[in-house]
Amino acid sequence: MTTAQPHSPVTRFEALDVLRGLTLAFMIVVNMSISPSLSYAPLLHATWDGFTPTDVVFPTFLFVVGAAIWLTGQHAPKQPFSQQLRGVMTRSVWLFFWGFVVSNAPFFTLTTDNHFAWIALGHLRIFGVLQRIALTYCVVALTVRRLSIASVTLICCGLLLGYSSLCLWGGAGTLADNLPLKLDLWLWGADHLYHGEGVPFDPEGLLSTLPALVNVYAGALCMRFLQRSFSLEIQKRMLIGYGLLLVIAALVVNLWIPINKKLWSSSYVLWTVGIDVLMMSVIMALMPLPWFKNSIARWLKPFGVNTLAVYVFAEVLMAILGTLRVNGKDIFTLLYTQLFQSWAGDKPGSLLYALAFMLLCYGLAVWMHKRKLYWRV
């Protein structure tokens, strides 16, 4: 009789690449939205309270960052804290820098007579997706390996309870009246915030980065658990159990604190961590199967190992196409109307356009992977 063996580090790394690659592919598709009216509902963020499949993308990236922090730390040589601090800070600064580039690309607009007009420094957005990853990575990378599981759990509970208390005290929880917005307006001013909601409001602002730390810590704790000497079957069952408990807890908390991605509410954190744990359990269960490992996992790997490069390429290219115009129409929309909408229709054409763009980005990822070009910061 043979006994199931615990996962090897290689398998865990591969499962992480699959989750990261799958998330990136989905993110590119949802970010290619031309307008809400031309996109299918699951490919749009919830307007305010509530949840759609799209709302799991960003927290999954944070979860994967935490998991990678723990796994890479296991194989990194021992370093003095000063050297580790320098490395973590350097990477965080570079991540923040590239996030600033993505948030403001292409740094110019076109006037009505097609002249370039550079965006003034006073109107550049400060925060964004990579900026939040940079801040949370910095905190978790410097602390998680120095703390016990109990300490990390207490910190996560404190962050969620403290953030919820602050939000309940500091505003009505609406788009126009919430504490994260008030703090960002006081610190940076309206001109440095995201304006895609119709009013100045940054869904990746400073205060809501606090509960986002929990998503990163959760990824690290998940990998820490998977290093325990349990069989694959036990690991799978326990992850499913933990995931379901978190999802149930989120639904209970949702009765008082609604699931809200843009405020990054505590119920949203519990909900997304639960989903990520469940997704990780499914991938870990499928990884040993040849049909999955040799097809889906292999297909997703180029995305999973070059996530930063592909993400920056996709976002900057979309921004450039959305700014440059031909005959008064931006190239981004022109490509959609001429190549996809004209024969596939509105929403089907929009989806096919997004899938085609995702495959273009995948081509870059494959090219880099074959040449062993990996962009690390």
Secondary structure, 3 states (H helix, E strand, C coil): CCCCCCCCHHHHHHHHHHHHHHHHHHHHHHHCCCCHHHCCHHHCCCCCECCCHHHHHHHHHHHHHHHHHHHHHHHCCCCCHHHHHHHHHHHHHHHHHHHHHHHHCCCEEECCCCCEEECCHHHCCCCCHHHHHHHHHHHHHHHHHHCCHHHHHHHHHHHHHHHHHHHHHHCCCCCCCCHHHHHHHHHCCHHHCCCCCCCCCCCCCCCCHHHHHHHHHHHHHHHHHHCCCCCHHHHHHHHHHHHHHHHHHHHHHCCCCCCECCCCCHHHHHHHHHHHHHHHHHHHHHCCCHHHHHHHHHHHHHHHHCHHHHHHHHHHHHHHHHHCEECCEEHHHHHHHHHHHHHHCHHHHHHHHHHHHHHHHHHHHHHHHHCCCCCCC
